[in-house]
């Protein structure tokens, strides 16, 4: 399943390199801190030592005498060498009042000018970094002052003018010397850090690979890209939920069908405002076979949903639900309903006419010619009375023809279809007439199916249709003698997309869902109640005002 393209560093190798880089950075930082601390310690300790030694030499009477002597280098050399050996400093330099070196432990510096630090000419001491003979030294420069005299011409212990400068220096250690001096165990620390980094990288790589099913990062990226391409290339909606009913994945089609916001991923169904039948299907709380499609009406759309639980090693990972929009298909089924009704009418009438012709043929064969005339006249009067009953009360041709067709179909199933005496329906615009015919056709079909199951010779099955129209609305009521609707389904039957026949068998359909969709689209509603003497009554209401799309034509 993994895609391996070329040779690239493994996850363990990448983690090792990263860990080593971190270790190196940490060690460099530690070394820098150690160097800074070593330099600060050296400057503090050695600075005090060279300053104290320079002050001691500046107050030495032999040094004062030697500075004034005509041959200062010979006079001061023993003092400087002795002090150098005893103190262990790197250099001692003595300059006269003009800043020219007159004596030094480094004889090559004699006769050269000495650079004095700030304030030394004014009689103040100074310490800092100073380059002496191409080496960096920490030096201290202290002025040498003449000893004051009293009125009698003898020294009285007071200090006079500056007669020279003494400088004591200690060589500054190199970076390598400071590192060696900072910690004798630095190499050991480095080795231990590298070993720990290697071990940590290996353990971390193993843990990550277990969590990623042994896939390398490039393979995970490839799978994610392929998943995105497949997911958004589907014509169906896909919604994935975790066990806490939070959306973990939804493609564009699913977001459009469910009318979800763009930030739906990570939010729960409750936060998204998904309740009722849709929540039950997505959460797997609806009754019935989980592998069977469920019909849900959402924001004017008829959706067919199929939900599957996802689990691995006995652990639930959530669920994946696919959605298909059947609104257009339902509209096509509604348009085909008129053709189906015509076919059913022709089939029922053919069956009815065949029976009547057989009866007439039998009467002729036995010579009952008067009975033939009487029988034909009775059939003619029945047909005329039926046509007059429907057309006198229903003036819309399409709805009247539909009721005539349903009457023949109902009669074939031994169900009496009646049109209420209170029925009144005027001629309607074609679009509204088509919607009325769809609602009446679906309600009558469901009522006939329900009534046919409960009819007996002593209690014939019947269905009654009543259409009422006023200035603003049309009300359709269809009553039947069937078993009725279970009380627990009375409020949910339309949201579930049941038909009355499907309700008895526990299956889902889209007949009643289409009725509610049409009624709501025209500003109405549909409801169902049970009759006192058995059976059910469906009442659908809708406005006769044209829809915006119809008014624009």
Number of C-alpha atoms within 10 A of each C-alpha: 6 12 12 11 8 6 6 11 11 14 21 19 15 14 20 20 16 14 20 19 13 13 17 15 12 13 16 12 12 12 18 14 12 17 20 13 14 18 15 12 12 17 19 11 10 20 21 14 18 24 22 15 22 26 20 12 24 23 16 13 11 13 21 20 13 20 23 13 13 9 12 20 20 13 17 22 16 12 16 21 16 12 17 17 10 9 12 10 18 19 20 24 22 32 27 21 17 13 18 18 24 24 27 23 22 14 13 10 17 18 14 12 14 20 12 18 16 12 13 17 17 10 16 12 22 17 20 13 16 20 13 18 10 7 12 16 20 24 29 28 28 31 29 30 19 20 18 14 14 10 7 7 8 10 12 12 11 11 13 12 14 18 19 27 29 25 27 28 29 25 18 21 17 11 14 10 11 19 17 13 15 15 13 10 11 15 11 11 13 14 12 12 17 16 13 15 21 19 14 15 22 17 14 16 20 15 12 15 16 11 10 12 9 16 19 20 13 16 16 16 12 15 16 12 12 11 12 12 11 10 18 16 12 12 14 16 22 24 22 23 25 19 14 11 18 19 22 17 17 23 18 18 21 22 17 13 20 18 12 16 10 10 9 17 16 14 14 17 19 11 10 15 10 16 11 12 20 23 16 13 21 24 21 17 12 15 10 13 9 15 10 14 20 25 26 26 24 16 11 15 18 23 24 19 20 20 22 16 18 16 11 7 6 7 9 12 16 19 21 21 20 19 23 19 21 16 18 11 11 17 13 11 15 21 14 12 16 19 12 13 19 17 13 16 21 15 15 21 17 12 14 16 12 12 12 15 13 12 14 18 13 13 17 14 10 8 11 12 13 10 13 17 12 11 16 14 12 12 12 12 12 12 12 11 12 16 14 12 16 21 19 13 19 22 15 18 14 18 24 20 20 18 24 20 21 23 23 22 24 25 16 15 17 18 24 21 23 18 20 17 12 10 18 19 20 13 13 16 12 11 12 19 17 17 19 24 22 24 23 24 23 19 27 25 20 21 31 31 20 28 29 21 15 15 18 10 7 6 9 14 23 24 26 18 23 20 22 17 17 12 8 9 15 18 20 20 22 23 26 30 26 26 19 24 22 14 10 8 14 14 14 13 20 24 20 25 27 24 26 28 19 17 18 14 9 13 18 21 22 26 25 22 23 24 24 24 23 22 19 17 14 19 14 18 18 21 15 20 17 19 16 8 9 13 21 25 24 18 18 25 23 23 21 19 14 13 14 8 7 11 8 7 5
